Amino acid sequence: MMSVNETRMMKQTKTGVVMAIILMMTLVLSGCGETAANTRNGNGYRDGENGPVTLIVGFEGDAFNLDPHMSLNMTNVQVFAQAYDTLVRIDADGELVPVLATSWERADDYSYVFHLREGVLFHNGEEMTAYDVAFSIERGANSPAVVAIMGVFDPDNVEVIDRYTVRIGTHQHFAPLVETLTHPAASVLSQAAYEAGVDFENDIVGTGAFMMVDRVHGDSIEFEAFEDYHGGAVAVDRLLIRTFVEANSRMIALETGEIDIAILSRTNIPAIVANDQLQLVTRDNFQTFYIGMNVNNVPDVRVRRAINYAINTEEIHEVLLYSQGTPLNGPLTPEIFGYNPHLDGFDFNPALARELLAEAGYDEENPLVLTLVTNEFGDRLEWAQAAQANLAYVGVTLHITQYENPIFLEETANGNFDLFVLAWTTVTGDGDYGLFPLFHSSNHGAPGNRTFFANDRVDELLDLARNSFDEDVRMAAYFEVQEIINEEAPMVFLASGSVMMATRTNVHGLVPAPTSIPMFHTVYFGD
């Protein structure tokens, strides 16, 4: 049988050595200080010791839609979060903190009242008020693209109490209301900008630390520090986010100083560790890497379970993921409310996989042939190739197609696949967002349930957990949901994700958050 190592002929450093080195490094950068002038020249944005200071960040994909109510794609979110704010946010410690709201209280079983920060300005100079908050919640709640997160809010149950007070309500009892408002889909947009005809898909009018000034599709997005930012002075003058689809291109740009920060591929870890001009920034996050199955195309649970037994997730984690993140038996990561640590999961067992396939009627005379689709992000093609090799060993032929991300998302939303490789980040830190979009039958396709999984008991439990304010009831419901998912096996869980970034050694103040949404307004340059 071909191992994962054999699918990675270019791998030169074994996981154990890499991890030993990584453990000796300082992984988390923190602190802030006075902005130091960036004296490096030559890239067209740094103008010398007395000129504007520009932070350049290399992303792995293009943000194709900047409207918070039109996409849940992580790259889009990571970009527009630099310029938009939410009422509340999950900070680097995983704690709920106020942003545009100063405080809140539960009004009744259907709503909370939020008190807003006064004097906050949008990038167009207008003051942010309760009317903008109400407009944003109502617009998001009516958008099919973000129904998985915003659909719980009831546009008819949102009330402006006064200029700085707003009541936000839901269609039903909904326990994680405040946590849900941490999601970037709940960003506060300018109602005046919308009414003036601003195209939010391509432009941003928010209250965030950076304001957008230019965009070149597929290449870069440029921001300037917002002088009137309510959070205080921003540490750099400009932020330039550049797209490098190829991991090696991002790595070269970081090594040469063309960029200051890079969103990493794990294949770059050895080179980062070996370079004394670079620093690794990482921490486990709320993200789950998985291989999903379209249950309509793979309806036999014996086949789905066989696929789980056939894929060597331990080796994928150790070799392809460089042991970053945590091996998982289910859809939630350990820091998320509702995580079930007692799931049995699937050990690597090719013999059992063959038995199950035979029971389902597949053998050498009637082989199983499947398709898998993936996008161009990160190392996902390698994960797919590892699965392909594992499945070939048990007699399953897997054909792989790699798409650009927008096409990939469209194909998977429409069910044009048997298997797919993807990740889901439970940005809110609550099991509702980690389970409801992915497994409730109301969310088939684009809202999140791309496996097209449907189970009446799972629907019942997920609804119960949403409606109950009793944490014990919610936890029990989430435990049972994960047990059913384990039995029905619509996904192969690879591991939790981890924030993976690297910086030049003169870059400071980058503090990774478990949400996988990096915030760059605290980053500064210094010796």
CORSULKA-V83573 format. One line per field, one symbol per residue. ss: DSSP state (h for helix, s for strand, l for the rest). A space follows every 10 residues. Layout:
ss->???
This chain:
ss->lllhhhhlll llllhhhhhh hhhlllllll llllllllll llllllllll lllssssssl llllllllll lllhhhhhhh lllllllsss lllllsssll ssssssssll ssssssllll slllllsllh hhhhhhhhhh hllhhhhhhh llssssssss ssllssssss llllllhhhh lllhhhllll hhhhhlllll llllllllls ssssssllls ssssslllll lllllllsss ssslllhhhh hhhhhlllll sssllhhhhh hhhhlllsss ssssssssss ssslllllll hhhhhhhhhh llhhhhhhhh llllllllll llllllslll lllllllllh hhhhhhhhhl lllllllsss sssslllllh hhhhhhhhhh hhhllsssss ssllhhhhhh hhhlllllss ssssslllls hhhhhhhhhl hhhshhhlsl lllllhhhhh hhhhhhhlll hhhhhhhhhh hhhhhhhhll ssssssssss ssssllssll llllllllll lllssll
